[in-house]
Amino acid sequence: MFDIKEELSKLPDQPGVYIMHDKNDVIIYIGKAVSLRKRVHQYFQPSHNEGLKKKQMVEHIAWFEYVITDSELEALVLECNLIKEHMPKYNTMLRDDKTYPYIRVTLGEDYPRIQVVRQMKKDKSRYFGPYTSGYAVNQTVELLNKLLGLRTCNRKLPRDIGADRPCLNYHLHQCLAPCQGIVDKEEYRAKVQEAIDFLNGNQKPILAMLREKMQQASEAMEFEKAMEYRDLINSVNQIAQKQKITQSDGEDKDIVAVACDDTDAVVQVFFVRGGKLIGRDHFHVRVGTETERSTILADFIKQFYSGTPYIPREIMLQQAVEEAKVLEEWLTRKRGSRVYIRIPRKGMKERLVELAAKNAQMVLDQDKEKIKREEGRTIGAVREIEKLLGMKNLNRMEAFDISNISGFETVGSMVVFEKGKAKKSDYRKFKLRTVTGPDDYASMHEVLTRRLLHGLQEMEELQTGDTPEEVGSFIRFPDLILMDGGRGQVNICLQVLQELGLHIPVCGMVKDDNHNTRGLYYNNVEVPIDRHSEGFKLITRIQDEAHRFAVEYHRSLRSKEQVHSVLDDIPGIGPARRKALMRRYQSLEKIKEATVADLMLTDSMNQAAAEAVYRFFHEVEEGGKL
């Protein structure tokens, strides 16, 4: 039995992190302290008041634990990591999980490329951003590559110069073809520098080049080409207009302000890079009654900058935060150079902070109802599923599906939902390797085995010191596996988990005679579900998404004529005869059972082709290869 009064007396007067649990052992709050003894004692003093939310939290504390650190900075780092891992109910939590596009110029290569990336790495590349519009970033990169003739391929140069033919971009006059040695390194690098100048805000040379090309095309009466250059000029002007000058010092800074009411808050961030406002974004934060703005700002800084790949030199806030010094120290360590947290009192900087605050208030007023509806569809729906299945801390769900046409070129899909939202970056496709014919159970066994083995292998690689991001995305196992079917599909998944020594809850999505979800199959019991509930709607979305992803992958393979059949290995059987055979027999098994005379009845088949098909299958069977 945990005696809170006795355990309070044992708390050390040292910095560290404290972790509060409820009666079900669920972590409900995580905090840091300069003195664990003083800070944790405060929660249990009758005179202490930190608002209604903290008061409710204290009423649910059944026991607590703590971790001692050597400094307040170490406590801050540990607190950020634990909050991100456990997402406690009573912590101020960032609702959004966004990543931003950057433009990377790979200066570490002899012939650099311009790419759109979502992460910054410590390499020799130069990064621009972050930007808030993925469309604008892709448009910019495409424009620069076309205009300047920069390569987009992954060839290793100069090693691969002359090793292969130039690609289509060269023939379209959109690449200088360094892969052929047509352009030397210095000339190519000069083009790359023009791109860097453009990204730094100097659009004049690009505009001059476009106007000249438009004029030349017009004089040559190539009016369609002239119109293309005109449209490119408009695109450059639009990009230039988005980069409005905000400061003359040329510094990188983020401007952060918050607007809040009793239960919701919105944090607005302006991104200033090189003295230019390149974008802005807002974040919805879960808060409690009477939570102060300074607390929201401090918690936002911890969560946002623990995940973002880039930290600017200066962060401007609308008001002071208590932990400013330790936050500056932590951010400085992450950035690798000094970071300042400042509260501007006058001039342009103060007006920018006021503008950010007004934008935050506007978003809060407009989006409050929308936020609640979205939470009902996502987090609320997940909580319903938790309650229905008797689970706790359900976050990541993975669903699997199989697609084929009579067993022809079977493929599998894996879709991932986190916090009730699709996480498309973690979707995966599987091309079946060991299964022939329409065997959904065997196909599902292979797909699940490959997915889970990938995760186990990445865990082994993690032991070498790599981070999960460097190892891969399979390393994160789901809290719940959803199977597109009932008892049979669930049993296949349980068999795979047993073979690999894993313990993950598995739930089947049972369908009625009309192929509509009617309930869930969990722990050998079919659990009915309210068809009008948000939990049911989320299950249906996940099921539909898994099916859509599998079918689209299968369709893309067929439409591009990339499906490879064993029929392609038979001499004299081309695409037309292969399609005719599949139309007539529907499956490889039936083709194998056909006689030569029967095969000759197929469209476009002659005796030689029919004998080749018959001989191929029967010789392969005798050799034990099929």
Sequence and secondary structure as in RCSB ss.txt:
>XXXX:A:sequence
MFDIKEELSKLPDQPGVYIMHDKNDVIIYIGKAVSLRKRVHQYFQPSHNEGLKKKQMVEHIAWFEYVITDSELEA
LVLECNLIKEHMPKYNTMLRDDKTYPYIRVTLGEDYPRIQVVRQMKKDKSRYFGPYTSGYAVNQTVELLNKLLGL
RTCNRKLPRDIGADRPCLNYHLHQCLAPCQGIVDKEEYRAKVQEAIDFLNGNQKPILAMLREKMQQASEAMEFEK
AMEYRDLINSVNQIAQKQKITQSDGEDKDIVAVACDDTDAVVQVFFVRGGKLIGRDHFHVRVGTETERSTILADF
IKQFYSGTPYIPREIMLQQAVEEAKVLEEWLTRKRGSRVYIRIPRKGMKERLVELAAKNAQMVLDQDKEKIKREE
GRTIGAVREIEKLLGMKNLNRMEAFDISNISGFETVGSMVVFEKGKAKKSDYRKFKLRTVTGPDDYASMHEVLTR
RLLHGLQEMEELQTGDTPEEVGSFIRFPDLILMDGGRGQVNICLQVLQELGLHIPVCGMVKDDNHNTRGLYYNNV
EVPIDRHSEGFKLITRIQDEAHRFAVEYHRSLRSKEQVHSVLDDIPGIGPARRKALMRRYQSLEKIKEATVADLM
LTDSMNQAAAEAVYRFFHEVEEGGKL
>XXXX:A:secstr
   HHHHHHT  SS EEEEEE TTS EEEEEEES HHHHHHHHT TT    HHHHHHHHT  EEEEEE SSHHHH
HHHHHHHHHHH  TTS EE       EEEE TTSSS  EEEESS  SSS EEE   S HHHHHHHHHHHHHHHT 
  S   TTTTTTSS   HHHHTT    GGGT S HHHHHHHHHHHHHHHTT  HHHHHHHHHHHHHHHHTT HHH
HHHHHHHHHHHHHHHHHSEE  SS   EEEEEEEE SSEEEEEEEEEETTEEEEEEEEEEE  TT  HHHHHHHH
HHHHHHH S   SEEEESS  TTHHHHHHHHHHHHSS  EEE   SHHHHHHHHHHHHHHHHHHHHHHHHHHHHH
HHTHHHHHHHHHHHT SS  EEEEEEEEEETTEEEEEEEEEEETTEE GGG EEEE SS  SS HHHHHHHHHHH
HHHHHHHHHHHHTTT  HHHH STTS  SEEEESSSHHHHHHHHHHHHHHT    EEEEEE TTS EEEEEETTE
EEE  TTSHHHHHHHHHHHHHHHHHHHHHHHHHHTT    GGGGSTT  HHHHHHHHHHHSSHHHHHH  HHHHT
TSTT  HHHHHHHHHHHHHHHHTT  
